[in-house]
Amino acid sequence: ETGQSNESHVRFWVRNRVTSHQKAVLEQRFGEDLGELFLGNFSTTGSGLGMQIVGDFVSKAYGVSGQRALSMGLFGALLEESHFNAWFHWPAVP
């Protein structure tokens, strides 16, 4: 199933606290579509690559475009009241 780990890939999940200001910035910039974080160079600090580096690595590992990897559920993010959650999949080694 899309977005689930199985014998073909493992899922990594990261959960970090966010301030109300950080949450508001993310909601204003991305709305409900936080997956777009993996396709652009958005960074809360204004430097670095942000989540784009994860999107690049994962899409290359699966041999698909970043947009295709996002639609396949190979990476994504969601925002809770006080937490930012991000996940990505990686091909399992048999």
Secondary structure, DSSP 4 states (H G I P E B T S, - for coil): -TT--BTTEEEEEEEEE--HHHHHHHHHHHTT-GGGGGTS---TTSSS-TTHHHHHHHHHHHTS-HHHHHHTTSEEEEE-SSEEEEEEEEEPP-
